[in-house]
Amino acid sequence: MAKALLGYVGGSDPRLLAEMRRLQQRVHDLESELVRIQAENDALTAAASPDRIMESIDANQAEPALT
């Protein structure tokens, strides 16, 4: 199991080595995208917090009630 986790492919077949490199690169790309999306989500969550929403409402400029 440990050999599989370290990238051991059991031989020097160039196709297997190329596939392993491609998959490792894909995992790296996906991890980078996950970090980016989590940061974006954190920023959006902070911007949509109830305190920030209430601060953006100007009570002095409230519209009159419809009758």
Disulfide bonds with the S-S distance in Angstrom:
none
